Amino acid sequence: MKHGKKYVEAAKAVDRQKLYDSGEALELVTKTAVAKFDETVEVHVKLGVDGRHADQQVRGAIVLPNGTGKSVRILAICKGDALKAAEEAGADYFGNDEYIKKIQSEGWMDFDVLITTPDMMGMVGRLGKILGPRGLMPNPKAGTVTPDVAKAIKDAKAGKIEYRLDKTNIIHCPIGKVSFGVQKLQENFDALLGAINKAKPAAAKGQYIRSCVVSSTMGVGVKINPSKVM
């Protein structure tokens, strides 16, 4: 892959062989971000687990102390009192049958988070093949299937993120924008890594965090010493 001059110049500041402390790595990421827009800072954590086994799954959600810097569009599928609670909590879209049909028949996907109540999961479950591959299927572990839709909506708006393994046992998560500065990014980073460490499965053997890399959307990946974040 060919990179532009700005990227190549920025990459010279990063020692690809070195394992940095998280603070130093985040400082490099903010300094080497070269895009004209406010880039998202992402963390990529390779874990020593095998996600194909149910007892080695790592999944959960956390509200980042400083949010993500991204506005989140929320669809709440619920009924009765929960519907009114969703509206008052600031859901962008709220309803039940009509949105399920809209997603099924029109492929409508103008939302970032879907929150629902346990009594609606029978209907929402029909959307699994559409929502699952996009990572939008509600899940109790992520707090998106809950009787308290108002709290779930407020948490999502405040910067709640879900972390989960991909097929290669890596977790990819945003921790904010370059404009946040090192201190706020560090606080978000520490919160995320703390949650991942707490979620360590009992069945995990050997080194849990194998590698950790931070990067901005268009920037250079900076490796963090995994032993310093465990």
Residue pairs with C-beta under 8 A, 6 or more apart in sequence:
3 11
4 34
6 34
7 34
7 218
7 219
7 220
9 34
10 31
10 32
10 33
10 34
10 219
10 220
11 32
11 220
13 28
13 31
13 32
13 220
14 28
14 32
14 220
14 221
14 222
16 223
18 223
19 223
19 224
19 225
19 226
20 28
20 222
20 223
20 224
20 225
21 224
21 225
21 228
22 186
22 189
22 190
22 214
22 224
22 228
22 229
23 182
23 186
25 214
25 222
25 223
25 224
26 41
26 182
26 185
26 186
26 189
26 214
27 182
28 220
28 222
29 41
29 178
29 185
29 214
29 215
29 216
29 219
29 220
29 222
30 41
30 178
30 181
30 182
30 185
30 216
32 216
32 219
32 220
33 39
33 178
33 216
33 217
33 218
33 219
34 218
34 219
35 216
35 217
35 218
35 219
38 69
38 177
38 178
38 179
39 177
39 178
39 216
39 217
39 218
39 219
40 68
40 69
40 70
40 174
40 176
40 177
40 178
40 216
40 217
41 174
41 175
41 176
41 177
41 178
41 180
41 185
41 214
41 215
41 216
42 172
42 173
42 174
42 175
42 214
42 215
42 216
42 217
43 171
43 172
43 173
43 174
43 175
43 189
43 192
43 193
43 212
43 213
43 214
44 170
44 171
44 172
44 212
44 213
44 214
44 215
44 221
45 170
45 171
45 173
45 193
45 196
45 209
45 211
45 212
46 168
46 169
46 170
46 209
46 210
46 211
46 212
47 58
47 165
47 169
47 170
47 171
47 196
47 204
47 208
47 209
47 210
48 169
48 204
48 205
48 206
48 207
48 208
48 209
48 210
49 56
49 57
49 58
49 165
49 169
49 201
49 203
49 204
49 208
50 56
50 169
51 57
51 58
51 165
51 166
51 167
51 169
53 203
55 201
55 202
55 203
56 201
56 203
56 204
57 165
57 201
58 163
58 164
58 165
58 171
58 196
58 199
58 200
58 201
59 139
59 141
59 142
59 162
59 163
59 164
59 165
59 199
60 141
60 142
60 162
60 163
60 164
60 195
60 199
61 141
61 142
61 143
61 144
61 160
61 161
61 162
61 163
62 160
62 161
62 163
62 191
62 192
62 195
63 155
63 158
63 159
63 160
64 159
64 160
64 161
64 175
64 176
64 188
64 191
64 192
65 184
65 187
65 188
65 191
66 159
66 176
66 180
66 184
66 185
66 187
66 188
67 158
67 159
67 176
68 159
68 161
68 174
68 175
68 176
68 177
69 176
69 177
69 179
69 180
70 174
70 177
72 112
72 113
72 156
72 157
73 92
73 93
73 110
73 111
73 112
73 113
74 90
74 91
74 92
74 93
74 111
74 112
74 113
74 114
74 115
74 153
74 156
74 157
75 91
75 92
75 93
75 94
75 99
75 111
75 113
75 114
75 115
76 82
76 83
76 86
76 91
76 93
76 94
76 95
76 114
76 115
76 116
76 149
76 153
77 94
77 95
77 96
77 99
77 100
77 114
77 115
77 116
77 117
77 120
77 123
77 124
78 85
78 86
78 94
78 96
78 115
78 116
78 117
78 120
78 149
79 96
79 117
79 119
79 120
82 117
82 147
82 149
83 94
83 95
83 96
85 149
85 150
86 94
86 115
86 149
86 150
86 153
87 94
88 150
89 149
89 150
89 151
89 153
89 154
90 153
90 154
90 157
91 115
91 149
91 153
92 111
93 99
93 110
93 111
96 120
96 123
97 123
99 108
100 123
100 124
100 126
100 127
102 108
103 109
103 127
103 130
103 131
104 126
104 127
104 130
107 130
109 134
109 136
111 136
113 136
113 144
113 156
114 124
114 131
114 136
114 137
114 138
114 144
115 138
115 144
115 145
115 146
115 149
115 152
115 153
115 156
116 124
116 138
116 144
116 145
116 149
117 145
117 146
117 147
117 149
118 140
118 145
118 146
118 147
121 138
121 145
124 138
127 137
128 137
131 137
131 138
135 162
135 164
138 144
138 145
139 145
139 162
140 146
142 162
142 164
143 152
143 155
143 160
144 152
144 162
146 152
161 173
161 174
161 192
163 171
163 173
163 192
163 195
163 196
163 199
164 171
165 171
166 172
171 196
173 192
175 185
175 188
175 189
175 192
175 214
176 184
176 185
176 188
178 216
180 188
189 214
193 209
193 212
193 229
196 209
197 208
197 209
197 229
197 230
200 208
207 226
208 230
209 226
209 229
209 230
210 226
211 223
211 226
212 223
212 224
212 225
212 226
212 229
213 221
213 222
213 223
213 224
214 221
214 222
214 224
215 221
215 222
